[in-house]
Amino acid sequence: MSNPIELNQSRTSDAESGNSQEFVTFTIAGQLFGIPVLQVQDVLSSYHITPIPLAPPEIIGSLNLRGRVITAIDVRIRLGLPKQAADADSMSIVAESKGELYSLMVDSVGEVLALSPSAFERNLPTLDAKFRAFSEGIYRLEGQLLVVLDVNRLLDYEHSDAA
């Protein structure tokens, strides 16, 4: 039914021991994102999703994780990006928000990065508005930008017009 994936942890040279913040990293449309590791409950590579009729387009259905029904969200669509090809592989990060579990569908899951809070930057004015609406800020890594997503804001449908 679902296959949990073990995450490999890696440390960056900037991370100060004991003061680092850890993020589960993942990619969507070639962009690197991260969410705080403490919000992640599980990572799944295969799952059966049951469609939910009349749900918003980014809610692709629900899945059963050890007897608990979890809403599956296509993060690509939530961020205003084009849908992934039907035959493309995807993964799911099960995250907690306001006491509920959600399955965040992403292109691929990377590793857990421990990053120094001193390297954290607020959103750049040049960051895509679709990302800025759901982002807490960024980390500049070697050769790429890590956008830190705010899971609560991403899943806040009462204020979704802001996106």
FIKOLDREN-317084 format. One record per residue (C-alpha): x, z negated, y negated; residue number from 1. Coordinates in Angstrom, 3 decimals. Layout:
<atoms>
ATOM        X        Z        Y lovo
ATOM        X        Z        Y  NUM
...
</atoms>
This chain:
<atoms>
ATOM        X        Z        Y lovo
ATOM    0.000    0.000    0.000    1
ATOM    2.479   -1.081   -2.681    2
ATOM    6.228   -1.331   -2.408    3
ATOM    7.857   -3.832   -4.766    4
ATOM   11.227   -2.632   -6.066    5
ATOM   14.090   -5.018   -6.686    6
ATOM   15.525   -4.766  -10.159    7
ATOM   19.276   -4.720  -10.614    8
ATOM   20.508   -6.923  -13.399    9
ATOM   23.307   -5.828  -15.656   10
ATOM   24.862   -7.525  -18.642   11
ATOM   25.917   -5.817  -21.818   12
ATOM   29.158   -6.831  -23.496   13
ATOM   27.176   -7.895  -26.585   14
ATOM   25.083  -10.428  -24.693   15
ATOM   26.152  -13.965  -25.349   16
ATOM   25.887  -16.167  -22.289   17
ATOM   22.844  -18.401  -22.551   18
ATOM   21.597  -16.762  -25.758   19
ATOM   20.732  -13.310  -24.449   20
ATOM   17.248  -11.860  -24.148   21
ATOM   16.444   -9.926  -20.979   22
ATOM   14.391   -6.744  -20.888   23
ATOM   13.093   -4.604  -18.027   24
ATOM   13.931   -1.048  -19.060   25
ATOM   11.972    2.109  -18.299   26
ATOM   11.734    5.679  -19.500   27
ATOM    8.808    7.727  -20.703   28
ATOM    9.336   11.349  -21.746   29
ATOM   13.098   10.755  -21.907   30
ATOM   12.834    7.756  -24.272   31
ATOM   14.202    4.368  -23.163   32
ATOM   11.826    1.415  -23.590   33
ATOM   12.016   -2.245  -22.689   34
ATOM    9.678   -5.205  -22.312   35
ATOM   10.652   -8.870  -21.984   36
ATOM   11.446   -9.696  -18.371   37
ATOM    9.290  -12.835  -18.554   38
ATOM    6.172  -10.672  -18.960   39
ATOM    6.935   -8.617  -15.831   40
ATOM    5.323   -9.750  -12.596   41
ATOM    6.196   -6.851  -10.295   42
ATOM    7.482   -3.273  -10.111   43
ATOM    5.678   -0.848   -7.790   44
ATOM    6.726    2.554   -6.554   45
ATOM    3.615    3.534   -4.617   46
ATOM    0.036    2.451   -5.030   47
ATOM   -3.529    3.660   -4.643   48
ATOM   -5.408    3.845   -7.941   49
ATOM   -9.200    3.872   -7.982   50
ATOM  -10.597    5.745  -11.008   51
ATOM  -12.858    3.862  -13.444   52
ATOM  -15.733    6.053  -14.714   53
ATOM  -16.189    6.324  -18.512   54
ATOM  -12.973    4.423  -19.245   55
ATOM  -10.759    5.465  -22.180   56
ATOM   -8.327    8.270  -21.200   57
ATOM   -5.280    5.988  -20.961   58
ATOM   -7.038    3.692  -18.463   59
ATOM   -6.483    5.673  -15.302   60
ATOM   -8.121    3.196  -12.948   61
ATOM   -7.522   -0.004  -11.091   62
ATOM   -5.384   -1.054   -8.169   63
ATOM   -5.404   -3.923   -5.726   64
ATOM   -2.259   -6.044   -5.789   65
ATOM   -2.341   -8.734   -3.126   66
ATOM   -6.109   -9.168   -3.495   67
ATOM   -6.155   -9.068   -7.291   68
ATOM   -7.717   -6.135   -9.148   69
ATOM   -5.423   -4.858  -11.910   70
ATOM   -6.176   -2.271  -14.610   71
ATOM   -3.760    0.682  -14.583   72
ATOM   -2.718    2.018  -18.011   73
ATOM   -0.944    5.352  -18.536   74
ATOM    1.581    4.314  -21.192   75
ATOM    2.355    7.975  -21.972   76
ATOM   -1.215    8.558  -23.125   77
ATOM   -1.370    5.197  -24.933   78
ATOM    1.707    6.240  -26.923   79
ATOM    0.130    9.610  -27.738   80
ATOM    2.493   11.602  -25.515   81
ATOM    1.427   14.488  -23.259   82
ATOM    0.327   13.702  -19.712   83
ATOM    2.953   13.849  -16.999   84
ATOM    2.716   16.712  -14.498   85
ATOM    0.394   15.864  -11.603   86
ATOM    3.170   16.249   -9.023   87
ATOM    5.711   14.156  -10.988   88
ATOM    6.771   10.783   -9.635   89
ATOM    5.874    7.683  -11.592   90
ATOM    6.278    3.953  -11.237   91
ATOM    4.282    0.942  -12.283   92
ATOM    5.360   -2.219  -14.063   93
ATOM    2.895   -5.050  -13.564   94
ATOM    2.909   -7.061  -16.775   95
ATOM    1.000  -10.074  -18.019   96
ATOM   -0.899  -10.076  -21.307   97
ATOM   -3.210  -12.859  -22.453   98
ATOM   -3.560  -14.225  -18.932   99
ATOM   -4.425  -10.877  -17.326  100
ATOM   -2.267   -8.520  -15.270  101
ATOM   -1.980   -4.820  -16.093  102
ATOM   -0.194   -1.986  -14.324  103
ATOM    1.801    0.006  -16.870  104
ATOM    2.409    3.502  -15.507  105
ATOM    5.828    4.825  -16.590  106
ATOM    8.074    7.747  -15.605  107
ATOM   10.844    5.589  -14.129  108
ATOM   12.080    2.004  -14.151  109
ATOM   15.694    1.252  -14.983  110
ATOM   17.490   -2.053  -14.860  111
ATOM   17.237   -5.461  -16.456  112
ATOM   19.432   -5.617  -19.556  113
ATOM   20.552   -8.863  -21.188  114
ATOM   20.996   -8.186  -24.894  115
ATOM   22.175  -10.307  -27.782  116
ATOM   19.454  -11.262  -30.284  117
ATOM   21.965  -10.511  -33.059  118
ATOM   21.903   -6.798  -32.053  119
ATOM   18.089   -6.608  -32.442  120
ATOM   16.816   -4.531  -35.374  121
ATOM   13.347   -4.209  -36.840  122
ATOM   11.674   -0.816  -36.480  123
ATOM   13.409    1.962  -38.335  124
ATOM   11.295    3.873  -40.854  125
ATOM   12.346    7.047  -39.030  126
ATOM   11.061    5.800  -35.653  127
ATOM    8.121    7.856  -34.415  128
ATOM    4.872    6.333  -35.754  129
ATOM    3.384    6.370  -32.236  130
ATOM    6.213    4.126  -31.039  131
ATOM    6.309    1.981  -34.189  132
ATOM    2.652    0.962  -33.742  133
ATOM    3.466   -0.794  -30.446  134
ATOM    7.113   -1.733  -30.973  135
ATOM    8.687   -5.051  -31.924  136
ATOM   11.975   -3.390  -32.824  137
ATOM   14.983   -1.629  -31.347  138
ATOM   18.435   -2.062  -29.854  139
ATOM   21.108    0.574  -30.400  140
ATOM   22.827    1.071  -27.053  141
ATOM   25.697    3.404  -26.274  142
ATOM   24.244    6.876  -26.668  143
ATOM   20.595    5.841  -26.793  144
ATOM   17.958    3.773  -28.520  145
ATOM   16.012    1.056  -26.659  146
ATOM   12.518    0.630  -28.118  147
ATOM   11.174   -2.870  -27.356  148
ATOM    7.430   -2.628  -26.704  149
ATOM    5.032   -5.432  -27.584  150
ATOM    2.852   -5.578  -24.449  151
ATOM    0.094   -7.560  -26.183  152
ATOM   -0.173   -4.968  -28.972  153
ATOM   -0.021   -2.116  -26.453  154
ATOM   -2.990   -3.589  -24.583  155
ATOM   -5.001   -4.708  -27.645  156
ATOM   -7.975   -2.350  -27.595  157
ATOM   -9.837   -4.207  -30.364  158
ATOM   -7.226   -3.011  -32.860  159
ATOM   -6.294    0.271  -31.160  160
ATOM   -7.224    2.334  -34.226  161
ATOM   -3.919    1.208  -35.748  162
ATOM   -2.162    3.453  -33.254  163
</atoms>
